[in-house]
Amino acid sequence: MFLLCEAGNFSIHVALSDLRRNGSKTRKIPYPTKNPFTWLFFFVSCPNYTYEVGTWISFTIMTQCVPVGLFTLLCFIQMTIWAKDKHCTYLREFKDYPSLRMPIIPFLL
């Protein structure tokens, strides 16, 4: 799970960087690409945070360490705040933004 989430996070960052090619300042709605790791864009606005939380959860399971678990919880809280803010910005900025997307957790949050 750790390696899959890391690969997913990398794939999302590549997809997001492709939105602003050639130094463009124009913002675009992120959509899934042919890469299966980007398909999370169908369900959430910030799949990079989803994958990041998944990475930390799997690291917590691997280490079975309470401080790592607490760090994971704090990371989840902070990334949820960032994801909600970014999601609201997308909804405000793009009238045709997919309405079924959630900020960070598909179908939930």
N, C-alpha and C positions, 0 to 999 in steps of 0.2 A: 504494500500500500504506500509506503514511504516513497519508493522510486516512481511509482505511477503518479502520485501527487506532485512530485518534483518535475516530472516530464510534463504534466498538465500545466503547471504554473509557468514553465518555460514556454510552452506552446501558446498560452494566452498572452504572455508578454510579447512574443513575436507577432501575433495577430494584432495586438493593440498598436505596436510600433508601425505596422503596415498601414494603419489608418492615416498616418501623416507622412506620406512619402514626399521626398524632394523638398523638405522644409516647409510644407504647407501649414498654415495656421487654421485651416477649416476643420471644424469638429464634425465627426461622422458617428452614426450609430454603429456599434460593433455587432457584427453578425458572425455566426459559425462559418468555418471554412471546410475544406475537404478533410482536414485533420480532425480525427474523432475527439481529440482532447478539447477542441474548441466547441464541441456540440453543447457544452454546458451553457453557452450563450443563449440557447433556446429557453433556458429556465431561469437564469440569474443575470443580473447586471454586472456583477463583479466576480466572475469565476476565478480570477487570480487569488482573491481572498478565500474562496471556497477551497481551492487546492492548498493554499497556505495553511489553513486550519486543519485540513486533512493530514498534511505533512506533520504538523505538531502533534496531532492526536496519535498518529502512528509512532512518532518518536517517543511520546509519553508511554505508549504500550510497550515499546521496545526496552525502554530504560526502567520502567516501573518505579519511577522516582517522583515523590510528592512535589518537590519544588518545580520539576519540569511540568507536572500537571497543573500547578498553580500558574506557571508562566503561560501554558497553553490556554487556560481559562481567560487570563488577562488579554492575551493576544486575540482570542475570539471576541471578547467584548469590544476591544479597540477597533478591530477590523469590521465588526458589525456596525459600529458608529460611522466609520468611513464609508462603508457600502451603502448604508441608508442615505447618507448625504449625497453620494454620487448618483444613486438611483433617483432621488428627488431632483437633482440637477438635470439628469437625462429626461425625466418626465416634463420638466419645465421647459427645457431647451428644444426638445423634439416633439412636435404634436403627433407624429406617427410612430412614436416609440412603442414597442410591443408591450401591450398591457398585462400580459400574463407573467412577465418576468418579475421575480422577487429580488431583493437586494443581494442576499448571500446564500440562503438555503432554499433549494427548490421547493415550491409549493408551501413554504412555511414562513420564512422570514427574509 
